[in-house]
Amino acid sequence: MDYSQSYDKTTERSIKEIFQNSDSLSYESKLDRYDQMLDTEKQIKVLGTGIGLILALLAVLNFVNMMAAGVQNRRQELAALESIGMTSKQIKKTLSAEGLGYGVISIIGALILGVPVSYMVFQSMNLYNMSFSMPILANAGLFLVILLICMIVPPWIYRVSEKESILERLREEGE
């Protein structure tokens, strides 16, 4: 049956009431399929968001660990640079630029690999022939957060680890 107004819930309910006692008649409703599609979409969004948050947390923790190890391994080098005139502010700026570089490389890699993989996964699960779209503003916000984390974490780790004087940090190399 075709309705005069598409996806009209009142008409749908009336037709279902008329045929509800009929065992010999089967029907399929576009409105029911639409509701199923919305439920599926919600489930996929919740699942995708959950997996994305877990992966993001793991990535941030891995980045913090990598930068902490890098700063710790270069402690004596950074102390030597400081001893010949490089200020703590300049070292923090350098570490921040290094973190920014890691962030930019990560974002480029995500765009090169992530977009095609996302498209392939979407197409493999596309039961309702929907068009593929990316939330550009949400991704831009996420990329901005990534860049901020990458710029803030390395100088913060350096600041936490530079509690000792330059001489004490330089002496550690000989021990």
Secondary structure, 3 states (H helix, E strand, C coil): CCCCCCCCHHHHHHHHHHHCCCCCCCCCCHHHHHHHHHHHHHHHHHHHHHHHHHHHHHHHHHHHHHHHHHHHHCHHHHHHHHHCCCCHHHHHHHHHHHHHHHHHHHHHHHHHHHHHHHHHHHHHCCCCCCCCCCCHHHHHHHHHHHHHHHHHHHHHHHHHHCCCCHHHHHHCCCC
